[in-house]
Amino acid sequence: MTYPFPIAAIFWICFLIYKHLNKDAADENENRKELNTHRYIEYKSNERVIEYNHFYHYIITLDLMEAKLIDDKMITHQATKINSLINAMEQDDEHPISIADIKAAKSYLLDRWAYITSMN
């Protein structure tokens, strides 16, 4: 005949070990989350910190978010259009878009467009 006390004690010990191991794993996951929240990439364009990565920043800069087709002619047209708008306005240091930003956006997007089309 088996006694219920040793069986219950074994189950209780196994439960405590399992609980202790899961607590360590939960603490380790919290530490990983802390490390991941503090680590980020800082994107810069023309010595200014930008909010998004370069591709999206330049798409927004050239106002191509609603464009159905983005090709080299569209990129050049938008860059020329926005460049002429900036030239028409007075140049302020506080203007969010500069001519250097337009040139950087145009060259980056044309280079990326050439890369993607050469893959096909």
Backbone bond lengths (Angstrom), bond angles and torsions (degrees), N, CA, C in turn:
res aa  C-N    CA-C-N  psi(-1)  N-CA   C-N-CA  omega(-1)  CA-C   N-CA-C  phi
1 M - - - 1.436 - - 1.530 108.35 -
2 T 1.355 115.72 137.12 1.456 120.15 -179.45 1.517 109.78 -94.50
3 Y 1.303 113.40 147.66 1.460 119.34 179.02 1.534 109.26 -94.96
4 P 1.323 117.74 136.62 1.473 119.64 -176.33 1.537 113.28 -72.31
5 F 1.325 118.05 -23.85 1.465 119.92 -176.21 1.529 112.96 -64.27
6 P 1.348 121.19 -48.40 1.463 120.20 179.99 1.533 112.38 -62.95
7 I 1.322 117.44 -36.49 1.468 120.45 179.86 1.530 109.67 -66.94
8 A 1.331 116.84 -43.23 1.468 121.05 179.13 1.533 110.07 -65.53
9 A 1.327 117.17 -38.76 1.457 120.67 179.74 1.531 110.62 -65.13
10 I 1.327 117.85 -40.93 1.463 121.82 178.77 1.529 110.29 -63.41
11 F 1.347 116.74 -45.58 1.468 120.37 178.19 1.530 111.20 -62.05
12 W 1.324 116.31 -39.68 1.471 120.69 -179.91 1.528 111.07 -65.31
13 I 1.312 116.93 -42.17 1.464 121.73 178.42 1.533 110.06 -64.89
14 C 1.337 117.60 -42.96 1.463 121.41 178.12 1.536 110.37 -62.14
15 F 1.327 116.19 -40.90 1.459 120.54 178.87 1.530 111.03 -63.13
16 L 1.325 118.35 -43.07 1.459 121.67 179.59 1.528 111.68 -65.44
17 I 1.321 116.47 -39.53 1.464 120.24 177.78 1.527 110.05 -64.66
18 Y 1.334 116.61 -44.40 1.466 121.49 178.92 1.531 110.84 -61.45
19 K 1.315 116.73 -43.32 1.465 121.62 179.91 1.538 110.24 -64.11
20 H 1.318 116.85 -41.79 1.461 121.37 179.92 1.532 111.02 -64.83
21 L 1.334 117.81 -42.08 1.460 121.40 179.32 1.528 111.37 -65.63
22 N 1.322 117.56 -40.53 1.470 120.56 178.76 1.519 111.34 -67.61
23 K 1.330 117.79 -33.34 1.459 121.04 178.21 1.527 110.08 -64.62
24 D 1.323 116.85 -41.86 1.464 120.62 177.93 1.528 110.87 -64.25
25 A 1.338 117.01 -40.46 1.464 120.51 178.74 1.525 110.68 -66.23
26 A 1.325 118.16 -38.83 1.465 121.43 178.56 1.525 110.60 -65.76
27 D 1.340 117.10 -41.46 1.467 120.41 177.18 1.525 110.90 -63.07
28 E 1.320 116.60 -39.75 1.456 120.62 179.46 1.533 110.53 -65.53
29 N 1.343 117.56 -39.88 1.467 120.84 177.56 1.522 111.09 -64.69
30 E 1.328 118.31 -39.05 1.463 121.23 178.06 1.532 110.80 -64.78
31 N 1.334 116.51 -39.65 1.464 119.99 177.49 1.524 111.15 -64.17
32 R 1.332 117.81 -39.27 1.462 120.99 177.44 1.521 110.45 -64.64
33 K 1.333 117.52 -41.58 1.460 120.71 178.83 1.524 110.61 -62.16
34 E 1.341 116.94 -40.19 1.465 120.01 178.01 1.519 110.81 -62.15
35 L 1.330 116.98 -43.43 1.457 120.22 179.85 1.526 111.19 -64.20
36 N 1.334 117.23 -40.30 1.457 120.48 -178.20 1.519 112.48 -70.06
37 T 1.319 118.28 -31.23 1.459 119.49 -179.44 1.521 111.41 -74.56
38 H 1.299 118.55 -25.92 1.454 120.81 -178.43 1.525 112.89 -88.33
39 R 1.315 116.67 -11.74 1.452 120.24 -177.10 1.531 109.17 -101.44
40 Y 1.312 117.75 125.46 1.447 122.21 176.85 1.522 109.50 -149.39
41 I 1.304 114.22 165.62 1.461 119.93 -179.76 1.513 107.72 -101.02
42 E 1.308 116.39 133.80 1.457 121.31 177.99 1.525 107.89 -103.45
43 Y 1.329 115.93 111.97 1.460 121.11 179.09 1.519 109.10 -89.85
44 K 1.322 116.10 139.01 1.460 121.08 178.45 1.516 109.40 -129.69
45 S 1.332 113.90 142.17 1.450 121.43 175.21 1.516 107.60 -136.43
46 N 1.314 116.92 120.88 1.467 122.43 -177.89 1.524 111.62 52.72
47 E 1.307 115.56 47.14 1.475 125.07 177.20 1.531 113.75 63.54
48 R 1.334 117.51 19.81 1.462 121.84 174.54 1.518 108.30 -119.98
49 V 1.314 116.45 141.59 1.458 120.88 177.61 1.519 108.14 -76.21
50 I 1.337 116.00 131.08 1.456 120.40 178.91 1.518 109.35 -111.20
51 E 1.328 115.63 157.24 1.458 120.86 -172.12 1.528 112.64 -78.62
52 Y 1.324 116.89 -38.94 1.464 121.59 -176.09 1.528 109.72 -107.67
53 N 1.343 115.13 178.59 1.459 117.11 174.21 1.532 108.46 -71.22
54 H 1.317 116.66 170.55 1.453 120.83 -171.50 1.527 112.81 -61.31
55 F 1.315 116.94 -40.69 1.467 120.11 -177.24 1.525 110.83 -59.74
56 Y 1.337 117.26 -52.96 1.464 120.01 -178.37 1.532 111.55 -67.97
57 H 1.311 117.30 -35.93 1.455 119.59 178.49 1.528 111.00 -62.14
58 Y 1.325 116.50 -42.77 1.458 119.55 -178.80 1.525 111.65 -73.98
59 I 1.318 117.98 -32.69 1.469 120.65 174.54 1.526 109.64 -63.39
60 I 1.323 116.81 -42.50 1.468 120.95 178.16 1.526 109.83 -68.16
61 T 1.323 117.47 -40.32 1.468 121.31 -179.46 1.525 111.27 -60.35
62 L 1.322 116.46 -42.61 1.464 119.98 -179.22 1.525 112.39 -88.69
63 D 1.317 117.99 6.07 1.461 123.39 176.30 1.529 111.33 57.64
64 L 1.324 115.99 50.30 1.466 121.99 -179.75 1.526 112.79 -109.31
65 M 1.324 117.73 16.42 1.470 119.98 -176.09 1.532 112.03 -65.94
66 E 1.335 118.13 -38.05 1.461 120.59 -177.84 1.528 113.03 -93.43
67 A 1.309 117.67 3.54 1.466 120.23 -178.46 1.525 109.81 -70.78
68 K 1.324 115.77 133.52 1.462 120.34 179.64 1.523 111.22 -78.88
69 L 1.328 115.49 -35.54 1.456 120.99 -179.34 1.524 108.47 -131.07
70 I 1.303 115.36 124.47 1.462 119.90 178.37 1.523 107.48 -112.22
71 D 1.324 116.11 112.50 1.454 121.09 176.92 1.528 108.50 -129.41
72 D 1.322 116.54 -176.88 1.459 119.79 -175.67 1.524 112.68 -64.04
73 K 1.333 117.50 -35.68 1.465 120.13 179.43 1.526 110.91 -67.75
74 M 1.318 116.32 -40.41 1.474 120.87 -179.95 1.529 110.44 -65.80
75 I 1.328 117.25 -42.53 1.470 121.13 179.30 1.528 110.20 -62.66
76 T 1.337 116.54 -45.79 1.464 120.68 -179.75 1.527 111.08 -65.01
77 H 1.323 116.88 -41.44 1.463 120.89 179.41 1.526 111.38 -62.59
78 Q 1.325 117.33 -46.66 1.470 120.83 -179.36 1.528 111.02 -65.52
79 A 1.338 116.95 -39.38 1.465 119.65 179.29 1.518 110.27 -64.37
80 T 1.322 117.42 -42.35 1.465 120.93 178.20 1.520 111.04 -64.97
81 K 1.326 116.29 -41.71 1.468 121.16 -179.30 1.524 111.40 -62.48
82 I 1.323 116.67 -48.68 1.469 120.17 -178.45 1.530 110.38 -69.93
83 N 1.323 117.51 -34.93 1.464 121.23 177.34 1.527 110.55 -63.13
84 S 1.337 117.44 -40.89 1.463 119.82 178.39 1.520 111.39 -69.20
85 L 1.338 117.54 -33.12 1.472 120.28 175.90 1.528 110.82 -65.13
86 I 1.308 116.76 -40.25 1.470 120.24 179.78 1.520 110.23 -68.35
87 N 1.339 117.05 -39.41 1.464 120.17 178.76 1.527 110.92 -66.39
88 A 1.328 117.64 -31.80 1.456 120.81 -179.78 1.533 111.45 -71.09
89 M 1.323 116.45 -31.64 1.467 120.10 179.08 1.522 109.25 -86.61
90 E 1.300 115.24 163.47 1.457 119.12 175.82 1.526 108.94 -73.40
91 Q 1.314 116.11 140.96 1.461 120.17 179.69 1.518 110.06 -78.45
92 D 1.315 116.20 117.10 1.459 122.34 175.13 1.521 108.14 -112.52
93 D 1.316 115.41 151.76 1.460 119.11 173.98 1.518 111.18 -70.33
94 E 1.328 116.20 -22.69 1.463 120.20 -177.21 1.523 112.47 -92.93
95 H 1.316 117.40 4.07 1.460 119.91 177.40 1.526 107.92 -66.83
96 P 1.332 118.57 132.82 1.467 119.66 -174.53 1.526 114.17 -69.01
97 I 1.324 117.40 -25.35 1.466 120.08 -178.66 1.525 108.37 -120.33
98 S 1.311 116.18 129.59 1.464 120.09 177.50 1.526 109.20 -110.18
99 I 1.297 116.06 170.96 1.465 120.88 178.72 1.530 110.00 -65.18
100 A 1.316 116.57 -34.58 1.479 119.82 177.43 1.526 110.81 -63.92
101 D 1.342 117.12 -35.97 1.467 120.06 176.81 1.523 111.26 -65.03
102 I 1.319 116.44 -40.21 1.468 120.57 179.18 1.527 110.67 -65.28
103 K 1.329 116.64 -43.19 1.469 119.98 178.20 1.532 111.04 -63.31
104 A 1.337 116.17 -41.70 1.467 119.86 179.45 1.528 110.43 -65.47
105 A 1.330 116.80 -42.08 1.465 120.55 179.74 1.521 110.67 -64.32
106 K 1.311 116.69 -44.02 1.468 120.55 -179.56 1.521 110.94 -62.48
107 S 1.354 117.45 -49.45 1.462 118.34 -178.80 1.516 112.78 -65.94
108 Y 1.330 116.97 -39.20 1.468 119.45 -179.33 1.527 110.44 -64.62
109 L 1.344 116.86 -47.48 1.462 119.64 -177.19 1.520 112.09 -69.62
110 L 1.329 118.00 -36.45 1.467 119.42 176.13 1.529 111.15 -66.07
111 D 1.315 116.95 -38.92 1.459 120.87 177.52 1.524 110.59 -65.30
112 R 1.315 116.30 -43.06 1.469 119.92 178.91 1.528 110.46 -67.02
113 W 1.330 117.53 -40.11 1.457 120.95 177.90 1.528 110.18 -61.28
114 A 1.332 117.56 -44.01 1.471 121.03 179.06 1.526 111.00 -63.47
115 Y 1.315 116.77 -38.36 1.463 120.66 179.32 1.531 111.09 -65.25
116 I 1.336 115.84 -46.51 1.469 119.53 -177.63 1.532 110.65 -67.36
117 T 1.322 117.92 -41.55 1.473 119.38 -179.61 1.523 112.18 -71.11
118 S 1.306 118.44 -26.78 1.472 119.30 177.43 1.515 111.77 -73.91
119 M 1.325 117.73 -16.85 1.455 120.20 178.78 1.541 111.62 -77.02
120 N 1.321 117.27 -23.30 1.475 120.53 -177.72 1.490 112.04 -83.20
